[in-house]
Amino acid sequence: MRPRTTYSSASSTSQYFPKVTLTKEIAMHFAARLAEHNLQWLRDNPYPGRGIVAGVNSDGDRLVIVYFITGRSENSRNRILREEDGRVFTEAADPSKMKDPSLIIYRAMRDLGGYSIVSNGDQTDTCLDGLAFAASCAGGMNFVTPDIAFLLRNRIYEPDKPNFTSRITALCSIGDDPEIQMSILRKSLLDVGCEQLQYQYGRESLRPGYGYGITTYSDDGDPLPAFRGDPLILPLHGAQLEIMDRYWGALNEDNRVAIAVKFVGLETGRSTTSIINTRQKVVAEPA
């Protein structure tokens, strides 16, 4: 018999309302509709900034990590994503036109043991350094995964006035008990304080073909409004290139800069990364 969960009113008027039985099929139908609704939100958003989607592929055997960049200024658009030895990082498309690299150039994806980290800034390195320290204390990679909030306890949002862009991060672990932790470090609406938001998704919350997504901005504007609310359920069905094309196609054509999609085997740890860049790397002419 198929497992069922029954919801009914606890008030005295419950006799007037029939019990609603929520089957797994109905729940997944609503999840699919919600995921497509959220993907449409991304399509309709002219400027989501940078974004992360993390989840599991349709077959349920691979972790999926999507990272994308959009940009309005020439400095933001003048960059590409590049992969080398499993690391994904930003670099200037045309180095001669790069003005301020401080918040533009960083390692977006890094791995350590059974962990994969993705972020929109140098907090990628902060998380990896924290994991490396935990491993050194434990004498190996067999240690309890630290909370992402602890790893980022000394970090705040970016200092780019007047936007104060949020720092968004995902820490993903594979193996027998896969988990995705997400963090948003966002400026308070009331003062200069930093709101530290953390979300954790264990095996029970990870469903094949779906992931959780966060972006830096909720829309275009001046200043840019920060993303608010819980991470969005988003679709991750299909092959790696299908997922990349889906999200690349969802980004505003005028503002999209780059996207990377990484697959990591939940049992093997082996990974593959695909990248699309709007611009090509400019190679300096020899002197």
TIBA-230858 format. One record per residue (C-alpha): residue number from 0; residue in three letters; z, y, x. Coordinates in nm, 3 decimals, m for minus. Each point is the difference from the previous one (the first is absolute). Layout:
% TIBA-230858
<pt num="NUM" residuo="Ala" w="Z" v="Y" u="X"/>
...
//
This chain:
% TIBA-230858
<pt num="0" residuo="Met" w="0.000" v="0.000" u="0.000"/>
<pt num="1" residuo="Arg" w="m0.091" v="0.345" u="0.126"/>
<pt num="2" residuo="Pro" w="0.303" v="0.214" u="0.100"/>
<pt num="3" residuo="Arg" w="0.068" v="0.286" u="m0.241"/>
<pt num="4" residuo="Thr" w="0.221" v="0.306" u="m0.008"/>
<pt num="5" residuo="Thr" w="0.109" v="0.131" u="m0.341"/>
<pt num="6" residuo="Tyr" w="0.099" v="0.360" u="m0.061"/>
<pt num="7" residuo="Ser" w="0.173" v="0.106" u="m0.322"/>
<pt num="8" residuo="Ser" w="0.198" v="0.299" u="m0.120"/>
<pt num="9" residuo="Ala" w="0.374" v="m0.023" u="0.057"/>
<pt num="10" residuo="Ser" w="0.083" v="0.240" u="m0.283"/>
<pt num="11" residuo="Ser" w="0.100" v="m0.092" u="m0.353"/>
<pt num="12" residuo="Thr" w="m0.348" v="0.091" u="m0.119"/>
<pt num="13" residuo="Ser" w="m0.161" v="m0.277" u="0.206"/>
<pt num="14" residuo="Gln" w="m0.057" v="m0.199" u="m0.321"/>
<pt num="15" residuo="Tyr" w="m0.274" v="0.248" u="m0.091"/>
<pt num="16" residuo="Phe" w="m0.193" v="m0.059" u="0.323"/>
<pt num="17" residuo="Pro" w="m0.161" v="m0.331" u="0.088"/>
<pt num="18" residuo="Lys" w="0.073" v="m0.147" u="0.342"/>
<pt num="19" residuo="Val" w="m0.275" v="0.066" u="0.253"/>
<pt num="20" residuo="Thr" w="m0.081" v="m0.289" u="0.231"/>
<pt num="21" residuo="Leu" w="m0.147" v="0.111" u="0.331"/>
<pt num="22" residuo="Thr" w="m0.198" v="m0.279" u="0.164"/>
<pt num="23" residuo="Lys" w="m0.108" v="0.004" u="0.361"/>
<pt num="24" residuo="Glu" w="m0.362" v="0.049" u="m0.108"/>
<pt num="25" residuo="Ile" w="0.086" v="0.306" u="m0.210"/>
<pt num="26" residuo="Ala" w="0.210" v="0.147" u="0.281"/>
<pt num="27" residuo="Met" w="m0.285" v="m0.043" u="0.250"/>
<pt num="28" residuo="His" w="m0.244" v="0.152" u="m0.248"/>
<pt num="29" residuo="Phe" w="0.213" v="0.313" u="m0.021"/>
<pt num="30" residuo="Ala" w="0.040" v="0.004" u="0.378"/>
<pt num="31" residuo="Ala" w="m0.378" v="m0.017" u="0.042"/>
<pt num="32" residuo="Arg" w="m0.051" v="0.288" u="m0.245"/>
<pt num="33" residuo="Leu" w="0.269" v="0.206" u="0.171"/>
<pt num="34" residuo="Ala" w="m0.151" v="m0.065" u="0.342"/>
<pt num="35" residuo="Glu" w="m0.343" v="0.114" u="m0.117"/>
<pt num="36" residuo="His" w="0.157" v="0.305" u="m0.166"/>
<pt num="37" residuo="Asn" w="0.167" v="0.092" u="0.328"/>
<pt num="38" residuo="Leu" w="m0.324" v="m0.054" u="0.192"/>
<pt num="39" residuo="Gln" w="m0.169" v="0.237" u="m0.243"/>
<pt num="40" residuo="Trp" w="0.273" v="0.255" u="0.078"/>
<pt num="41" residuo="Leu" w="m0.101" v="m0.028" u="0.363"/>
<pt num="42" residuo="Arg" w="m0.367" v="0.047" u="m0.092"/>
<pt num="43" residuo="Asp" w="0.085" v="0.311" u="m0.202"/>
<pt num="44" residuo="Asn" w="0.221" v="0.147" u="0.273"/>
<pt num="45" residuo="Pro" w="m0.207" v="0.236" u="0.217"/>
<pt num="46" residuo="Tyr" w="0.257" v="0.004" u="0.276"/>
<pt num="47" residuo="Pro" w="0.262" v="m0.277" u="0.030"/>
<pt num="48" residuo="Gly" w="0.046" v="0.076" u="0.372"/>
<pt num="49" residuo="Arg" w="0.083" v="m0.319" u="0.186"/>
<pt num="50" residuo="Gly" w="0.080" v="m0.322" u="m0.178"/>
<pt num="51" residuo="Ile" w="0.139" v="m0.350" u="0.047"/>
<pt num="52" residuo="Val" w="m0.051" v="m0.309" u="m0.215"/>
<pt num="53" residuo="Ala" w="0.179" v="m0.323" u="0.098"/>
<pt num="54" residuo="Gly" w="0.000" v="m0.332" u="m0.180"/>
<pt num="55" residuo="Val" w="m0.151" v="m0.349" u="m0.006"/>
<pt num="56" residuo="Asn" w="m0.361" v="m0.112" u="m0.033"/>
<pt num="57" residuo="Ser" w="m0.138" v="m0.196" u="m0.296"/>
<pt num="58" residuo="Asp" w="0.052" v="m0.337" u="0.168"/>
<pt num="59" residuo="Gly" w="0.362" v="0.083" u="0.076"/>
<pt num="60" residuo="Asp" w="m0.029" v="m0.096" u="0.367"/>
<pt num="61" residuo="Arg" w="m0.048" v="0.338" u="0.167"/>
<pt num="62" residuo="Leu" w="0.188" v="0.325" u="0.019"/>
<pt num="63" residuo="Val" w="m0.231" v="0.294" u="m0.077"/>
<pt num="64" residuo="Ile" w="0.059" v="0.348" u="0.141"/>
<pt num="65" residuo="Val" w="m0.223" v="0.293" u="m0.095"/>
<pt num="66" residuo="Tyr" w="0.031" v="0.337" u="0.174"/>
<pt num="67" residuo="Phe" w="m0.223" v="0.295" u="m0.082"/>
<pt num="68" residuo="Ile" w="m0.034" v="0.361" u="0.108"/>
<pt num="69" residuo="Thr" w="m0.146" v="0.296" u="m0.187"/>
<pt num="70" residuo="Gly" w="m0.025" v="0.352" u="0.140"/>
<pt num="71" residuo="Arg" w="m0.079" v="0.356" u="m0.104"/>
<pt num="72" residuo="Ser" w="0.007" v="0.195" u="0.326"/>
<pt num="73" residuo="Glu" w="m0.245" v="m0.052" u="0.284"/>
<pt num="74" residuo="Asn" w="0.287" v="m0.112" u="0.224"/>
<pt num="75" residuo="Ser" w="0.102" v="m0.270" u="m0.252"/>
<pt num="76" residuo="Arg" w="m0.357" v="m0.117" u="m0.048"/>
<pt num="77" residuo="Asn" w="m0.072" v="m0.011" u="0.371"/>
<pt num="78" residuo="Arg" w="0.147" v="m0.345" u="0.057"/>
<pt num="79" residuo="Ile" w="m0.075" v="m0.367" u="m0.027"/>
<pt num="80" residuo="Leu" w="0.199" v="m0.322" u="m0.019"/>
<pt num="81" residuo="Arg" w="m0.045" v="m0.250" u="0.282"/>
<pt num="82" residuo="Glu" w="0.138" v="m0.350" u="0.056"/>
<pt num="83" residuo="Glu" w="0.094" v="m0.146" u="0.336"/>
<pt num="84" residuo="Asp" w="0.204" v="m0.316" u="0.064"/>
<pt num="85" residuo="Gly" w="0.134" v="0.000" u="m0.356"/>
<pt num="86" residuo="Arg" w="0.106" v="0.365" u="0.012"/>
<pt num="87" residuo="Val" w="m0.170" v="0.253" u="m0.229"/>
<pt num="88" residuo="Phe" w="0.021" v="0.363" u="0.105"/>
<pt num="89" residuo="Thr" w="m0.159" v="0.336" u="m0.067"/>
<pt num="90" residuo="Glu" w="m0.198" v="0.190" u="0.257"/>
<pt num="91" residuo="Ala" w="m0.220" v="0.310" u="0.001"/>
<pt num="92" residuo="Ala" w="m0.359" v="m0.056" u="m0.107"/>
<pt num="93" residuo="Asp" w="m0.099" v="0.296" u="0.214"/>
<pt num="94" residuo="Pro" w="0.273" v="0.069" u="0.259"/>
<pt num="95" residuo="Ser" w="m0.146" v="0.343" u="0.081"/>
<pt num="96" residuo="Lys" w="0.078" v="0.119" u="m0.356"/>
<pt num="97" residuo="Met" w="0.355" v="m0.136" u="m0.025"/>
<pt num="98" residuo="Lys" w="0.247" v="0.288" u="m0.043"/>
<pt num="99" residuo="Asp" w="0.349" v="m0.136" u="m0.064"/>
<pt num="100" residuo="Pro" w="0.040" v="m0.378" u="0.049"/>
<pt num="101" residuo="Ser" w="0.376" v="m0.011" u="m0.071"/>
<pt num="102" residuo="Leu" w="m0.023" v="m0.128" u="m0.359"/>
<pt num="103" residuo="Ile" w="m0.358" v="m0.125" u="0.020"/>
<pt num="104" residuo="Ile" w="0.004" v="m0.256" u="0.281"/>
<pt num="105" residuo="Tyr" w="0.232" v="m0.300" u="m0.035"/>
<pt num="106" residuo="Arg" w="0.017" v="m0.379" u="m0.017"/>
<pt num="107" residuo="Ala" w="m0.044" v="m0.089" u="m0.368"/>
<pt num="108" residuo="Met" w="0.041" v="m0.381" u="0.023"/>
<pt num="109" residuo="Arg" w="0.198" v="m0.210" u="0.246"/>
<pt num="110" residuo="Asp" w="0.131" v="m0.357" u="0.008"/>
<pt num="111" residuo="Leu" w="0.302" v="m0.168" u="0.156"/>
<pt num="112" residuo="Gly" w="0.057" v="m0.370" u="m0.049"/>
<pt num="113" residuo="Gly" w="m0.016" v="m0.067" u="m0.373"/>
<pt num="114" residuo="Tyr" w="0.014" v="0.368" u="m0.092"/>
<pt num="115" residuo="Ser" w="m0.278" v="0.246" u="m0.081"/>
<pt num="116" residuo="Ile" w="0.065" v="0.373" u="m0.024"/>
<pt num="117" residuo="Val" w="m0.224" v="0.269" u="m0.149"/>
<pt num="118" residuo="Ser" w="0.072" v="0.370" u="m0.036"/>
<pt num="119" residuo="Asn" w="m0.155" v="0.345" u="m0.008"/>
<pt num="120" residuo="Gly" w="0.158" v="0.118" u="0.325"/>
<pt num="121" residuo="Asp" w="0.194" v="m0.082" u="0.313"/>
<pt num="122" residuo="Gln" w="0.275" v="m0.162" u="m0.206"/>
<pt num="123" residuo="Thr" w="m0.208" v="m0.317" u="0.050"/>
<pt num="124" residuo="Asp" w="0.137" v="0.003" u="0.354"/>
<pt num="125" residuo="Thr" w="0.352" v="0.077" u="m0.124"/>
<pt num="126" residuo="Cys" w="m0.001" v="m0.315" u="m0.214"/>
<pt num="127" residuo="Leu" w="m0.147" v="m0.217" u="0.274"/>
<pt num="128" residuo="Asp" w="0.254" v="0.126" u="0.255"/>
<pt num="129" residuo="Gly" w="0.281" v="m0.085" u="m0.245"/>
<pt num="130" residuo="Leu" w="m0.134" v="m0.351" u="m0.053"/>
<pt num="131" residuo="Ala" w="m0.042" v="m0.050" u="0.374"/>
<pt num="132" residuo="Phe" w="0.362" v="0.107" u="0.056"/>
<pt num="133" residuo="Ala" w="0.120" v="m0.244" u="m0.270"/>
<pt num="134" residuo="Ala" w="m0.200" v="m0.277" u="0.167"/>
<pt num="135" residuo="Ser" w="0.148" v="0.078" u="0.341"/>
<pt num="136" residuo="Cys" w="0.353" v="m0.012" u="m0.143"/>
<pt num="137" residuo="Ala" w="m0.070" v="m0.331" u="m0.173"/>
<pt num="138" residuo="Gly" w="m0.171" v="m0.149" u="0.303"/>
<pt num="139" residuo="Gly" w="m0.322" v="m0.052" u="m0.195"/>
<pt num="140" residuo="Met" w="m0.172" v="0.064" u="m0.333"/>
<pt num="141" residuo="Asn" w="0.253" v="m0.204" u="m0.200"/>
<pt num="142" residuo="Phe" w="0.197" v="0.290" u="m0.148"/>
<pt num="143" residuo="Val" w="0.074" v="0.144" u="m0.342"/>
<pt num="144" residuo="Thr" w="m0.266" v="0.255" u="m0.091"/>
<pt num="145" residuo="Pro" w="0.150" v="0.351" u="0.016"/>
<pt num="146" residuo="Asp" w="m0.039" v="0.223" u="m0.303"/>
<pt num="147" residuo="Ile" w="m0.285" v="0.243" u="0.045"/>
<pt num="148" residuo="Ala" w="0.241" v="0.278" u="m0.099"/>
<pt num="149" residuo="Phe" w="0.215" v="m0.090" u="0.301"/>
<pt num="150" residuo="Leu" w="m0.299" v="m0.006" u="0.235"/>
<pt num="151" residuo="Leu" w="m0.105" v="0.346" u="m0.120"/>
<pt num="152" residuo="Arg" w="0.348" v="0.146" u="m0.042"/>
<pt num="153" residuo="Asn" w="m0.067" v="0.278" u="0.253"/>
<pt num="154" residuo="Arg" w="m0.344" v="0.098" u="m0.129"/>
<pt num="155" residuo="Ile" w="m0.098" v="0.256" u="m0.265"/>
<pt num="156" residuo="Tyr" w="m0.320" v="0.133" u="m0.158"/>
<pt num="157" residuo="Glu" w="m0.269" v="0.169" u="0.209"/>
<pt num="158" residuo="Pro" w="0.057" v="0.365" u="0.104"/>
<pt num="159" residuo="Asp" w="m0.338" v="0.126" u="m0.125"/>
<pt num="160" residuo="Lys" w="0.094" v="0.309" u="m0.201"/>
<pt num="161" residuo="Pro" w="m0.051" v="0.062" u="m0.289"/>
<pt num="162" residuo="Asn" w="m0.093" v="m0.359" u="m0.093"/>
<pt num="163" residuo="Phe" w="0.278" v="m0.187" u="0.181"/>
<pt num="164" residuo="Thr" w="m0.200" v="m0.320" u="m0.029"/>
<pt num="165" residuo="Ser" w="0.200" v="m0.313" u="m0.078"/>
<pt num="166" residuo="Arg" w="0.021" v="m0.278" u="0.256"/>
<pt num="167" residuo="Ile" w="m0.105" v="m0.327" u="m0.163"/>
<pt num="168" residuo="Thr" w="0.060" v="m0.338" u="0.162"/>
<pt num="169" residuo="Ala" w="m0.022" v="m0.372" u="m0.079"/>
<pt num="170" residuo="Leu" w="0.176" v="m0.277" u="0.192"/>
<pt num="171" residuo="Cys" w="m0.141" v="m0.342" u="m0.084"/>
<pt num="172" residuo="Ser" w="0.132" v="m0.341" u="0.110"/>
<pt num="173" residuo="Ile" w="m0.170" v="m0.338" u="m0.028"/>
<pt num="174" residuo="Gly" w="0.121" v="m0.358" u="0.021"/>
<pt num="175" residuo="Asp" w="0.207" v="m0.204" u="m0.245"/>
<pt num="176" residuo="Asp" w="0.146" v="0.306" u="m0.169"/>
<pt num="177" residuo="Pro" w="m0.261" v="0.279" u="0.002"/>
<pt num="178" residuo="Glu" w="0.116" v="0.348" u="m0.084"/>
<pt num="179" residuo="Ile" w="m0.142" v="0.350" u="m0.025"/>
<pt num="180" residuo="Gln" w="0.223" v="0.303" u="0.049"/>
<pt num="181" residuo="Met" w="m0.131" v="0.349" u="m0.070"/>
<pt num="182" residuo="Ser" w="0.145" v="0.337" u="0.092"/>
<pt num="183" residuo="Ile" w="m0.072" v="0.356" u="m0.110"/>
<pt num="184" residuo="Leu" w="0.166" v="0.284" u="0.193"/>
<pt num="185" residuo="Arg" w="m0.060" v="0.298" u="m0.226"/>
<pt num="186" residuo="Lys" w="0.117" v="0.360" u="m0.002"/>
<pt num="187" residuo="Ser" w="0.241" v="0.083" u="m0.281"/>
<pt num="188" residuo="Leu" w="m0.126" v="0.237" u="m0.269"/>
<pt num="189" residuo="Leu" w="0.329" v="0.188" u="0.016"/>
<pt num="190" residuo="Asp" w="0.048" v="0.064" u="0.372"/>
<pt num="191" residuo="Val" w="m0.105" v="m0.115" u="0.346"/>
<pt num="192" residuo="Gly" w="0.180" v="m0.333" u="m0.036"/>
<pt num="193" residuo="Cys" w="m0.186" v="m0.329" u="0.035"/>
<pt num="194" residuo="Glu" w="m0.013" v="m0.253" u="m0.283"/>
<pt num="195" residuo="Gln" w="0.003" v="m0.351" u="0.149"/>
<pt num="196" residuo="Leu" w="m0.155" v="m0.242" u="m0.247"/>
<pt num="197" residuo="Gln" w="m0.014" v="m0.374" u="0.070"/>
<pt num="198" residuo="Tyr" w="m0.168" v="m0.283" u="m0.193"/>
<pt num="199" residuo="Gln" w="0.027" v="m0.373" u="0.071"/>
<pt num="200" residuo="Tyr" w="m0.228" v="m0.274" u="m0.134"/>
<pt num="201" residuo="Gly" w="0.090" v="m0.361" u="0.076"/>
<pt num="202" residuo="Arg" w="m0.189" v="m0.319" u="m0.078"/>
<pt num="203" residuo="Glu" w="0.079" v="0.024" u="m0.372"/>
<pt num="204" residuo="Ser" w="m0.161" v="0.345" u="m0.018"/>
<pt num="205" residuo="Leu" w="m0.313" v="m0.088" u="0.198"/>
<pt num="206" residuo="Arg" w="m0.283" v="m0.133" u="m0.215"/>
<pt num="207" residuo="Pro" w="m0.340" v="m0.115" u="0.129"/>
<pt num="208" residuo="Gly" w="m0.265" v="0.268" u="m0.045"/>
<pt num="209" residuo="Tyr" w="0.242" v="0.292" u="m0.033"/>
<pt num="210" residuo="Gly" w="0.178" v="0.249" u="0.221"/>
<pt num="211" residuo="Tyr" w="0.215" v="0.311" u="m0.005"/>
<pt num="212" residuo="Gly" w="m0.138" v="0.339" u="0.095"/>
<pt num="213" residuo="Ile" w="0.132" v="0.341" u="0.102"/>
<pt num="214" residuo="Thr" w="m0.177" v="0.319" u="0.104"/>
<pt num="215" residuo="Thr" w="0.113" v="0.323" u="0.160"/>
<pt num="216" residuo="Tyr" w="m0.126" v="0.229" u="m0.278"/>
<pt num="217" residuo="Ser" w="m0.030" v="m0.033" u="m0.376"/>
<pt num="218" residuo="Asp" w="m0.295" v="0.241" u="m0.027"/>
<pt num="219" residuo="Asp" w="m0.177" v="0.290" u="0.165"/>
<pt num="220" residuo="Gly" w="0.179" v="0.336" u="0.009"/>
<pt num="221" residuo="Asp" w="0.143" v="0.277" u="0.214"/>
<pt num="222" residuo="Pro" w="0.256" v="m0.099" u="0.104"/>
<pt num="223" residuo="Leu" w="m0.084" v="m0.366" u="m0.044"/>
<pt num="224" residuo="Pro" w="0.224" v="m0.180" u="m0.253"/>
<pt num="225" residuo="Ala" w="0.181" v="m0.306" u="0.138"/>
<pt num="226" residuo="Phe" w="m0.049" v="m0.344" u="m0.154"/>
<pt num="227" residuo="Arg" w="0.288" v="m0.074" u="m0.238"/>
<pt num="228" residuo="Gly" w="0.105" v="m0.308" u="m0.188"/>
<pt num="229" residuo="Asp" w="0.016" v="m0.366" u="0.096"/>
<pt num="230" residuo="Pro" w="m0.275" v="m0.173" u="0.201"/>
<pt num="231" residuo="Leu" w="m0.305" v="m0.078" u="m0.210"/>
<pt num="232" residuo="Ile" w="m0.110" v="m0.354" u="m0.083"/>
<pt num="233" residuo="Leu" w="m0.358" v="m0.025" u="0.128"/>
<pt num="234" residuo="Pro" w="m0.267" v="m0.273" u="0.014"/>
<pt num="235" residuo="Leu" w="m0.060" v="m0.201" u="0.319"/>
<pt num="236" residuo="His" w="m0.228" v="m0.273" u="m0.131"/>
<pt num="237" residuo="Gly" w="m0.313" v="m0.102" u="0.183"/>
<pt num="238" residuo="Ala" w="m0.098" v="m0.044" u="0.364"/>
<pt num="239" residuo="Gln" w="0.100" v="0.242" u="0.275"/>
<pt num="240" residuo="Leu" w="m0.324" v="0.201" u="m0.009"/>
<pt num="241" residuo="Glu" w="0.010" v="0.011" u="m0.381"/>
<pt num="242" residuo="Ile" w="0.346" v="0.154" u="0.011"/>
<pt num="243" residuo="Met" w="m0.108" v="0.252" u="0.262"/>
<pt num="244" residuo="Asp" w="m0.309" v="0.100" u="m0.200"/>
<pt num="245" residuo="Arg" w="0.208" v="0.030" u="m0.318"/>
<pt num="246" residuo="Tyr" w="0.247" v="0.245" u="0.150"/>
<pt num="247" residuo="Trp" w="m0.258" v="0.187" u="0.206"/>
<pt num="248" residuo="Gly" w="m0.201" v="0.048" u="m0.318"/>
<pt num="249" residuo="Ala" w="0.310" v="0.124" u="m0.183"/>
<pt num="250" residuo="Leu" w="0.059" v="0.283" u="0.248"/>
<pt num="251" residuo="Asn" w="m0.154" v="0.343" u="m0.056"/>
<pt num="252" residuo="Glu" w="m0.334" v="m0.001" u="0.180"/>
<pt num="253" residuo="Asp" w="0.042" v="0.353" u="0.137"/>
<pt num="254" residuo="Asn" w="0.351" v="m0.059" u="0.139"/>
<pt num="255" residuo="Arg" w="0.010" v="m0.362" u="0.113"/>
<pt num="256" residuo="Val" w="0.037" v="m0.041" u="0.376"/>
<pt num="257" residuo="Ala" w="0.078" v="m0.364" u="0.087"/>
<pt num="258" residuo="Ile" w="0.138" v="m0.327" u="m0.135"/>
<pt num="259" residuo="Ala" w="0.133" v="m0.318" u="0.161"/>
<pt num="260" residuo="Val" w="0.068" v="m0.332" u="m0.174"/>
<pt num="261" residuo="Lys" w="0.203" v="m0.265" u="0.182"/>
<pt num="262" residuo="Phe" w="0.044" v="m0.364" u="m0.100"/>
<pt num="263" residuo="Val" w="0.291" v="m0.193" u="0.154"/>
<pt num="264" residuo="Gly" w="0.047" v="m0.375" u="m0.055"/>
<pt num="265" residuo="Leu" w="0.340" v="m0.053" u="m0.164"/>
<pt num="266" residuo="Glu" w="0.044" v="m0.330" u="0.188"/>
<pt num="267" residuo="Thr" w="m0.214" v="0.047" u="0.310"/>
<pt num="268" residuo="Gly" w="0.057" v="0.369" u="0.074"/>
<pt num="269" residuo="Arg" w="m0.363" v="0.033" u="0.104"/>
<pt num="270" residuo="Ser" w="m0.153" v="0.330" u="m0.106"/>
<pt num="271" residuo="Thr" w="m0.339" v="0.162" u="m0.051"/>
<pt num="272" residuo="Thr" w="m0.065" v="0.371" u="m0.052"/>
<pt num="273" residuo="Ser" w="m0.298" v="0.178" u="m0.154"/>
<pt num="274" residuo="Ile" w="m0.058" v="0.376" u="0.028"/>
<pt num="275" residuo="Ile" w="m0.230" v="0.262" u="m0.151"/>
<pt num="276" residuo="Asn" w="m0.022" v="0.351" u="0.147"/>
<pt num="277" residuo="Thr" w="m0.188" v="0.295" u="m0.144"/>
<pt num="278" residuo="Arg" w="m0.075" v="0.140" u="0.345"/>
<pt num="279" residuo="Gln" w="m0.124" v="m0.162" u="0.315"/>
<pt num="280" residuo="Lys" w="0.174" v="0.031" u="0.336"/>
<pt num="281" residuo="Val" w="m0.153" v="0.277" u="0.210"/>
<pt num="282" residuo="Val" w="m0.042" v="m0.112" u="0.360"/>
<pt num="283" residuo="Ala" w="0.010" v="0.284" u="0.251"/>
<pt num="284" residuo="Glu" w="m0.309" v="0.046" u="0.211"/>
<pt num="285" residuo="Pro" w="0.054" v="m0.085" u="0.367"/>
<pt num="286" residuo="Ala" w="0.048" v="0.308" u="0.219"/>
//
